[in-house]
Amino acid sequence: MRLFNRRTAMAALGLTAGLAFAPMTASAADDPIRLVIPYGGGGLIDGLVREMADTMSAELGQPVIIENKPGSNGIIGAAYVAAAKPDGLTYLVGATGPLSLNVLLRKNLPFSMESFEPVGTMFSGPLTIAVPAKMGVDTIEGLKAWGESGKPLRYAMLGPGSVTHLFGMVLQDVLGTELVPVAYKANPEMIIDQIGGQVELNFSTPISLIKHVESGDLRIIAISTEKRMDQYPDIPSVTELGYPQLVSSFWFGLVAPAGTPQEEKDRVAAALQKAVSVETLQQKMINAGMTPEVGGPDAMKAQLDWDVDFWGSVISKNNIALDD
């Protein structure tokens, strides 16, 4: 009997010691999971991601909080996550510009594509080909004829290396006539100048232009999707017009620091897909002109690979590079 008690006590002590020194994973910890947004707070994207975080928190049984780290075209936030401990507690809300375009355009970043591992997709948004209504142009062929006649085709863009800048390069190839980029700091300034005739083209999202279309100031010739969007049934897609090479979009998704444990990425990916699938949130995305993207690591990787192939070829062909 004495021997049995001693063995039992020793086994109990061994178990206690094992638990004390066993490494804790993020799922077993009380620490919150942080989703780092490389933009300032208070905007549309911030609001959508915060709603996702609430659903993810309930699904994981663990706090999921948002940290806004804006600056340097998203470089500050992306660099912060790339350097974070890969323990399953820190993730980047990646996007076309902060992640893909920065890596493709800049040589001396503190991170690369290999600094991150895909977790899941959130939503994507299309671009438009919009002109002032008074231009009298309502087709892509009309734009080509306008340029060939020697009239200017200036397009508004959100700075060098932005999606709007690069999309102008793609459209220039399609039209076979020169497009002149004009940089702006914000969308409202672009729209005001376009209505005033200072630029002929704008590639902003349809939601930002639709009220000006309804007022008769602007006309959207096409949207950069394969099919018409349900929320904009009267706007033809570039594919149906015969220009599939103009299909493009911007996106948001989740990536983790390289080396994050697979089990942690998997559980966060599952929670993210649950969040993006919430009907009320999907409707908010649709109302904002976005397309909900419910996808895991494979979908996120496919998007990153597409960026490297599509935007990378545009950047290379036009010898575009940005100073760090």
C-alpha positions, 0 to 999 in steps of 0.5 A: 500500500505504501508503494502504491501511494509513493508511485501515485504521488510521484506520477502526480508530481511528474504530471504537474511539472510537465504541465508547468513547463509545457509550451502554451499555444495561442489557443490555450492562452488568454492573450488576444489575437491581434489583427493589424490593419495598415490603415487609420481607423474609422473608415469603411475597411476598418468597420468591416474588419472590426465586425469580422473580429467580433464574430471571430472572437465568439467563434474562437472563444478568445479575444480578437482585437484590431490594431491600426498601424497606418503609414508609408503606404502600408509598409509600417503595418506590414513590417510590424507583422513580419517582425512579430513573433510567429505564435499565432497571436498576430496577423496582418490584414493584407491588401493589394497595395500594402503587401503585393504592390509594395513588394513588387515595386520596392527593393529595400523593404524590411519584408518580402512575400516570404515574410508572410503565410496565407490565412484567408480572404475577406473581400475584393472590389472592382475598378471602373472606367469612368468618363465625364458625361459631357465627353460624349464617349460611352464605349471603350472603342470611343475612348480609343477613337478619342485618343487617336484623334489627338485629344488628351486622355488624362487619368486620375490615380492615387499616387505612383504605384497604386492600383489605379496607376497600374490599371491605367498602364493596362488600359493604355496597352488595350487602347494603343494610345497614350494615357497621362497619369495625374496623381491625387491624394484622395478620391473626392479631389479626383472626382471634382476635377474629373467633373470639371474636365481636368482629367478624362478618366477615373478608375475609382470604385463604382460606389464612389462614383454612382451618385455622380452617374445618377446626377448626369455628371459622369458615365461609367463605361465598364466595370473591371469584372468578368460578369456584371455585378448584381448591385450594378446591373446596368454597368457592363463588365470588361469581359462581356465587352471583349476585353478580358485582359482588363479584369482586375480588382483590389482585395483584402485578406489575412496573412500570418508571420512566416513560421506561425504554427499550422494549427493556429493558422487553421483555427484562425482561417476557419473563424475568418471564413465563418465571419465572412459568411455572416449574411448581414456582414456580406450585405454590408460589403455588397452595399459598399460595392465589394464582393465577399470572398470566403476562402482559406489559405489556398484562396489567399495564396492564389490571390497573391500568386495572381498579383505577382503574375498580373501586376508584376508583368505590368510593373516590369513591362513599364519599368516602374519602381519606387524609392524606399 
